[in-house]
Amino acid sequence: MLELRPNCECCDRDLPPGSEAARICTFEHTFCMDCAERFEDLCPDCGGGLVARPIRPESQLHRYPASLRRVTRGHGAYRAARASATPPNPRA
């Protein structure tokens, strides 16, 4: 089951469970659509593709709640990408 992380790992933007701006890779690294675009839809952590995160139906959130654990990685490749608006090369 998807963890549904509550924020973008790059810019720390809130991404509630119903957000259509959330993007994830197969390892559930989570980004907002703006940061995903800067990374050319490639995860800067694993190099996998970033795609729209599925929406968990509101009726299922009580039984299967979204994560409250915020993950931020505002250093290294992320900080450089934000400063230059150029995506890091995840395959370098």
N, C-alpha and C positions, 0 to 999 in steps of 0.2 A: 504494500500500500504506500502511496506517495506520502512523503512527510509534510508537504505543503508549507515550506518555510515562509516566515512572515515578512521577509525583506529581501531587497537586492543585495547580493554579497559584495557588490562594487560600491554603489553610492548610498546604500542603506535606506533606499526608498521603501516605504511600506507597501507590501503586496498582500492584501487580505485574501482569504481563500477564493473569493469570487472575482479576483482581479483578472481582467483580460490582458493586462500589461505584463504578466509574469511569463518568463521563459525558463525552461529547464533543459538539462542534458540527461543522459541515461544514468548519471551518478547523482542526479537531483541537485546539482549546483544550480542556484537560482539567481536570476538577474531580471531587471526590468527591461522592457523592450528598447528603451533608449540605449542602455549599456550594451545589450545584445547586438544592436545595430552597429555600435562602435567596434565590437569584436567580430563584425561580419558574420554573425550567427554561429560562431565557433566558440566553444567554451574555453576560456583562457586557462582553466585548470587541467582539463583532460584532453582538449582538442576535439571533443565530440560536438555534434550539432546541437544548437539551441533551438527549441521549438516551443510553441505555445503550451503552457501548463494547462492540463485539463481542469475543469471546474468541478469541484465536489458539490453535489446537490445540497442545498441548505438543509434539507430533511435528514441528511446523513452526518452533518457536522457534529451533532450532539453525541452520536454513537462513535464516530470516528473523527475526533477534533483535529484541527490543523495544529502544527507545531507552534510553540511559543518561543522556541530557541532561535535567537537571532544570530546569524553567521555573517560576519563582515571580514573582508580581506582588503582593507584600504591601504595596502602597501605594495611594494614591488611593481609587478606588471600593471596592476589596477591603477595605482597612483600615476604611473607614467602614462597610461592610456587616457586617464582623465585630463592630465595636464596638456597632452599633445593632441588629444582627440583622434589619435591613430591607434588602431587595435594592436596589441602585442601579437607576436607570432607564436601560437601555442605549440608549433612543431619545431621551434628553434632549440 
